[in-house]
Amino acid sequence: MSGRIFQSVIVQMKEATDRIIGVIDSDGGIVACNELSMVGSRFGRAFAEISEASEPVTVIDGRTFKTLGGMNAEYDYAVFVEGEDEKARCICLLAAIAFNEAKVYYEEKFDKSSFIKNIISDNTLLVDMFARAKELRFDLNAPRGVFLVRQVDKVDSATIEVLQGLFPDRQKDFIFSVSDTDVVLIKELSPSTESKDLGRIAAQINGTLSSELFVKSVIGVGSIAKHLRELAERYKEAQVAIEVGKVFDDGKNVIHYDNLGIGRIIYQLPTTLCEMFLSEVFKKSPIDSLDQETLYTINKFFENNLNVSETSRKLFVHRNTLVYRLEKIKKLSGLDLREFDDAIVFKVALMVKKYLNSQNHT
């Protein structure tokens, strides 16, 4: 963080007191002071003592100190005022308030994590994004993965801490919460990273949260962002992946947008169009007329790639029994599942029905 921010506040305080006021960083170096000759000098071990002190205000070697808060969990700056008396304490407390306001404003405006969060939320204009990326020294063209971690049933506040342990590079990987249940990871990738590698990263996240926090999670994965400006779109993809996965891949912990297939298309269709499609496909009798045993048989038939022999073996029924069931389905629906084109229509119809059921329950 630039010492100029603190220095500008000190300039405004100059006429209010004759005491020396300044700010030191975590190494004890003076980054701002109303006595300009002191800027750049060092207080040695002062910051370690301040951080470990139990009192909010600490007196060391004739100076009064108070740490500055902000967006980071750890203290990285402290304000000091010359003197050990009550006036020094009062000035120190008031100065800390002013410096904290300046520090938070700066971090919100220029902090990398906040910058990324604003990008995925579509709160940054393209021209501003390029300007701030330059200020923060972002590599615009570095490939990045977007992972949306949604905690299910149980929410643990330690989730962010666990993820930061997995991905400790605070300059390249960014982790933050976007709601009570959702945490986002933006991870910089190597140029050779492929789409399938994102699935392995997501599986690692899921396994770690499950083993360390006993948290069940569903992780939506967007496509690889090849430019910083693509992050917002990739975040939306991760959101869509979770929503579509709830309908068509219920039970999966990792859902990749690239693997959603036709489910992604159906999810974007209006319900009226879906209802028209079902009525046109099932002219003889509605899809609801199929009982659970018949639907189970159909799904097994699809799982085994329309192979009658393999499906009958998995169902533990005679081949002729399965053929009889398929003929029954043909009479009810007019579709012969042994024919590839009919099978495709029926498969899509089942997915459309599943989608409509999910919409009726929301």
C-alpha positions, 0 to 999 in steps of 0.5 A: 500500500502506498505511504502517500495515502497516509501522508495526505492524511498527516498533512491535513492533521499538521495544523491540529497538533504539534506532536510528531505523528507517523505510520510504520509498516510491519518491518518497523519502517516509517512510511509516513510522518509529519516530520519528513526527515524520519520517513524511511527510518526504522523503529526496529522490533517495535511492530512485533511488540505492538502486535503481541500487546493485549492493550489496544494502545501500546507505549514503547520508548516514549511513543504511543502506538496503535495498530491499524485494521483493514481488509486483511486478517493480520495487522500490517501498519501501526500509527505512532504519536510522540509522547506517553501522556494522555494527550498522546493517547487521545491523538493516537486514537483519533489518528488511527480512525482517520488512517483506518478510513484511508486504508480501507478506502484504498484497499477497496479501490485498489486491493487485488481481491476486491478488484477481482470480485468487482470484475466477476460481479460486472461492477467494473467498466472495461476501460477502468478494468484495464487501468486498474489492472495496470496499477495492480500489475495484473497479467491480463492474458494469464489463463485463469480458472473460476470455481464456485464452491457452494456449501450444502446443508452445513455452512462452515466459516472456516471454508475460506481458510481451508481454501487459502491453505490449498492455494496460498499464493495471494498474488495470483489466486483469489478466494472470497465469499459472495454469499452465506453459502458460496465461496469463489476461487479465481486461480491462475493457471499454467498455459498448458492447463486443459479443461479436464485439469479444472475438474481435478482441482475441483475434486481436490477442493471437494475432498479437502472440505469433506475430510477437514470440515465435513462439509458437503459441497457442490462445485461449479466450474467455468471454462478457462478464462484466457483474458481478465475480461472473461472472468465475469462470463466464466463466473456466470458459467460456474453459476449455470453449471450448479443450477443445471447440475441440480436438475440433470446431474443431481448427486454430482459434487463437481459440475463443469460447464463444458460438460453440461451438453444438451442440459445447458440448452434445455435449461435456457428454454422457456417452459411453454416451449418445453410443454409444447415439445412434450405434447408433440412427442407423446401424442398417444399418451402423456409421458406421465403414463409411464410407470417407475419400472418402465422409466427405470428400464428406459434409463438402464437401456440408455446407460448401456448404449441401447444394447439389449443384451447388456441391458437385460444382463444388468436388469437381471431379466431375460432378453425377451422380457426386455424386448417385450418391455421395449415393444410396450413403450413403443405402443405407448409413445410411438417411439422405438428405443432400439432406433437411434433417432427415436432414442434421441427424441425420447432421451431429450423428452425425459430431460425436458420433463425433468427440467419442467418438474424442477421448475414446478418445485421452485 
